[in-house]
Amino acid sequence: MEKDKYIGICKVGEKGQIVIPKEARDMFNIKPGDSIIVLCDKQKGIAIVKSDVIESMSDEILGGDNGK
């Protein structure tokens, strides 16, 4: 598989927690303590996005520094 793509499997624990596979964490530079956003659509499924991606998108849309 290409370096910019990854497919992995996560198990859901008793408390509803999942572990993001190391390869995916490395690909997106996800570190302990980082915030992620869970996007859900009953028809399309679940997506996990690192919050700084959404912040940079909002900065671009709003044309500012997102209140910082």
N, CA and C atoms as a LAMMPS dump frame, in Angstrom:
ITEM: TIMESTEP
0
ITEM: NUMBER OF ATOMS
204
ITEM: BOX BOUNDS ff ff ff
-5.0000000000000000e+02 5.0000000000000000e+02
-5.0000000000000000e+02 5.0000000000000000e+02
-5.0000000000000000e+02 5.0000000000000000e+02
ITEM: ATOMS id mol type element x y z
1 1 1 N 0.846 -1.186 0
2 1 2 C 0 0 0
3 1 3 C 0.889 1.246 0
4 2 1 N 0.406 2.313 -0.607
5 2 2 C 1.16 3.561 -0.683
6 2 3 C 1.421 4.123 0.709
7 3 1 N 2.497 4.925 0.831
8 3 2 C 2.857 5.502 2.124
9 3 3 C 1.824 6.496 2.639
10 4 1 N 1.019 7.079 1.745
11 4 2 C 0.037 8.063 2.186
12 4 3 C -1.336 7.444 2.419
13 5 1 N -1.394 6.117 2.466
14 5 2 C -2.655 5.428 2.728
15 5 3 C -2.421 4.341 3.772
16 6 1 N -3.449 4.06 4.553
17 6 2 C -3.337 3.022 5.574
18 6 3 C -4.724 2.455 5.853
19 7 1 N -4.794 1.168 6.011
20 7 2 C -6.018 0.504 6.445
21 7 3 C -5.652 -0.325 7.665
22 8 1 N -6.405 -0.17 8.733
23 8 2 C -6.145 -0.92 9.949
24 8 3 C -7.444 -1.303 10.624
25 9 1 N -7.337 -2.135 11.618
26 9 2 C -8.503 -2.587 12.371
27 9 3 C -8.326 -2.17 13.824
28 10 1 N -9.394 -1.634 14.403
29 10 2 C -9.406 -1.27 15.821
30 10 3 C -10.496 -2.079 16.503
31 11 1 N -10.222 -2.502 17.714
32 11 2 C -11.257 -3.148 18.52
33 11 3 C -11.802 -2.127 19.502
34 12 1 N -13.077 -2.243 19.78
35 12 2 C -13.718 -1.371 20.758
36 12 3 C -13.679 -2.079 22.104
37 13 1 N -13.109 -1.396 23.103
38 13 2 C -13.015 -1.961 24.44
39 13 3 C -14.327 -1.843 25.196
40 14 1 N -14.342 -2.375 26.401
41 14 2 C -15.551 -2.381 27.233
42 14 3 C -16.087 -0.985 27.511
43 15 1 N -15.205 -0.001 27.58
44 15 2 C -15.616 1.375 27.866
45 15 3 C -15.845 2.179 26.584
46 16 1 N -15.847 1.511 25.434
47 16 2 C -16.064 2.2 24.17
48 16 3 C -14.81 2.832 23.598
49 17 1 N -13.672 2.547 24.191
50 17 2 C -12.42 3.136 23.727
51 17 3 C -11.842 2.337 22.568
52 18 1 N -11.167 3.06 21.676
53 18 2 C -10.433 2.402 20.599
54 18 3 C -8.978 2.856 20.673
55 19 1 N -8.099 2.038 20.14
56 19 2 C -6.694 2.41 20.028
57 19 3 C -6.424 2.651 18.549
58 20 1 N -5.958 3.848 18.238
59 20 2 C -5.602 4.165 16.856
60 20 3 C -4.272 3.47 16.576
61 21 1 N -4.205 2.668 15.52
62 21 2 C -2.966 1.941 15.232
63 21 3 C -1.761 2.878 15.096
64 22 1 N -0.602 2.388 15.513
65 22 2 C 0.626 3.183 15.492
66 22 3 C 0.903 3.767 14.116
67 23 1 N 0.701 2.976 13.076
68 23 2 C 0.967 3.466 11.718
69 23 3 C 0.117 4.694 11.406
70 24 1 N -1.138 4.673 11.82
71 24 2 C -2.028 5.815 11.58
72 24 3 C -1.625 7.008 12.449
73 25 1 N -1.264 6.743 13.716
74 25 2 C -0.811 7.838 14.588
75 25 3 C 0.441 8.493 14.028
76 26 1 N 1.363 7.68 13.549
77 26 2 C 2.592 8.224 12.965
78 26 3 C 2.291 9.031 11.701
79 27 1 N 1.407 8.512 10.86
80 27 2 C 1.078 9.175 9.602
81 27 3 C 0.524 10.581 9.836
82 28 1 N -0.286 10.727 10.895
83 28 2 C -0.931 12.009 11.165
84 28 3 C -0.332 12.735 12.366
85 29 1 N 0.811 12.244 12.835
86 29 2 C 1.52 12.873 13.95
87 29 3 C 0.601 13.072 15.16
88 30 1 N -0.151 12.036 15.494
89 30 2 C -1.042 12.076 16.653
90 30 3 C -0.254 11.623 17.874
91 31 1 N -0.212 12.498 18.863
92 31 2 C 0.55 12.249 20.084
93 31 3 C -0.401 12.14 21.277
94 32 1 N 0.047 11.512 22.373
95 32 2 C -0.787 11.467 23.581
96 32 3 C -1.198 12.876 23.997
97 33 1 N -2.458 13.048 24.319
98 33 2 C -2.979 14.348 24.725
99 33 3 C -3.561 15.168 23.586
100 34 1 N -3.296 14.774 22.332
101 34 2 C -3.887 15.484 21.196
102 34 3 C -5.398 15.311 21.204
103 35 1 N -6.088 16.306 20.684
104 35 2 C -7.541 16.218 20.547
105 35 3 C -7.881 15.762 19.137
106 36 1 N -8.89 14.919 19.058
107 36 2 C -9.391 14.498 17.756
108 36 3 C -10.892 14.741 17.726
109 37 1 N -11.417 14.86 16.534
110 37 2 C -12.846 15.079 16.346
111 37 3 C -13.419 13.837 15.685
112 38 1 N -14.551 13.375 16.187
113 38 2 C -15.23 12.222 15.611
114 38 3 C -16.433 12.743 14.832
115 39 1 N -16.441 12.473 13.53
116 39 2 C -17.539 12.88 12.657
117 39 3 C -18.359 11.639 12.334
118 40 1 N -19.664 11.713 12.533
119 40 2 C -20.518 10.538 12.343
120 40 3 C -21.667 10.836 11.39
121 41 1 N -21.95 9.876 10.544
122 41 2 C -23.081 9.935 9.625
123 41 3 C -23.613 8.513 9.499
124 42 1 N -24.886 8.306 9.799
125 42 2 C -25.439 6.946 9.786
126 42 3 C -25.278 6.258 8.438
127 43 1 N -25.306 7.007 7.361
128 43 2 C -25.181 6.421 6.03
129 43 3 C -23.722 6.219 5.612
130 44 1 N -22.859 7.158 5.984
131 44 2 C -21.477 7.143 5.495
132 44 3 C -20.476 6.55 6.475
133 45 1 N -20.808 6.526 7.765
134 45 2 C -19.898 5.936 8.738
135 45 3 C -19.269 6.959 9.662
136 46 1 N -18.114 6.596 10.204
137 46 2 C -17.409 7.403 11.197
138 46 3 C -16.058 7.822 10.628
139 47 1 N -15.695 9.071 10.868
140 47 2 C -14.372 9.569 10.491
141 47 3 C -13.737 10.2 11.719
142 48 1 N -12.445 10.033 11.848
143 48 2 C -11.693 10.638 12.948
144 48 3 C -10.722 11.635 12.331
145 49 1 N -10.774 12.871 12.821
146 49 2 C -9.942 13.937 12.27
147 49 3 C -9.2 14.614 13.413
148 50 1 N -7.91 14.839 13.231
149 50 2 C -7.147 15.573 14.228
150 50 3 C -7.684 16.998 14.291
151 51 1 N -7.891 17.521 15.481
152 51 2 C -8.579 18.806 15.631
153 51 3 C -7.851 19.962 14.962
154 52 1 N -6.527 19.901 14.859
155 52 2 C -5.826 21.026 14.223
156 52 3 C -6.142 21.132 12.734
157 53 1 N -6.581 20.036 12.122
158 53 2 C -7.001 20.08 10.717
159 53 3 C -8.264 20.93 10.593
160 54 1 N -9.209 20.706 11.488
161 54 2 C -10.451 21.481 11.478
162 54 3 C -10.155 22.944 11.807
163 55 1 N -9.258 23.178 12.758
164 55 2 C -8.901 24.556 13.111
165 55 3 C -8.303 25.285 11.92
166 56 1 N -7.41 24.621 11.191
167 56 2 C -6.8 25.293 10.037
168 56 3 C -7.832 25.519 8.933
169 57 1 N -8.788 24.59 8.789
170 57 2 C -9.857 24.789 7.804
171 57 3 C -10.721 25.981 8.195
172 58 1 N -11.045 26.098 9.482
173 58 2 C -11.875 27.221 9.917
174 58 3 C -11.121 28.536 9.754
175 59 1 N -9.817 28.52 10.008
176 59 2 C -9.012 29.724 9.781
177 59 3 C -9.088 30.142 8.317
178 60 1 N -8.981 29.158 7.436
179 60 2 C -9.021 29.443 6.008
180 60 3 C -10.391 29.991 5.6
181 61 1 N -11.449 29.378 6.117
182 61 2 C -12.81 29.81 5.78
183 61 3 C -13.091 31.199 6.339
184 62 1 N -12.696 31.418 7.598
185 62 2 C -12.994 32.683 8.258
186 62 3 C -11.967 33.769 7.955
187 63 1 N -10.852 33.367 7.357
188 63 2 C -9.835 34.34 6.986
189 63 3 C -9.138 34.977 8.167
190 64 1 N -9.003 34.23 9.242
191 64 2 C -8.358 34.794 10.423
192 64 3 C -7.554 33.765 11.16
193 65 1 N -7.314 34.075 12.424
194 65 2 C -6.512 33.174 13.243
195 65 3 C -7.364 32.414 14.245
196 66 1 N -8.675 32.288 13.968
197 66 2 C -9.599 31.515 14.799
198 66 3 C -9.634 32.022 16.238
199 67 1 N -9.541 33.344 16.39
200 67 2 C -9.655 33.946 17.713
201 67 3 C -8.413 33.855 18.561
202 68 1 N -7.299 33.444 17.992
203 68 2 C -6.063 33.298 18.782
204 68 3 C -5.231 34.546 18.68
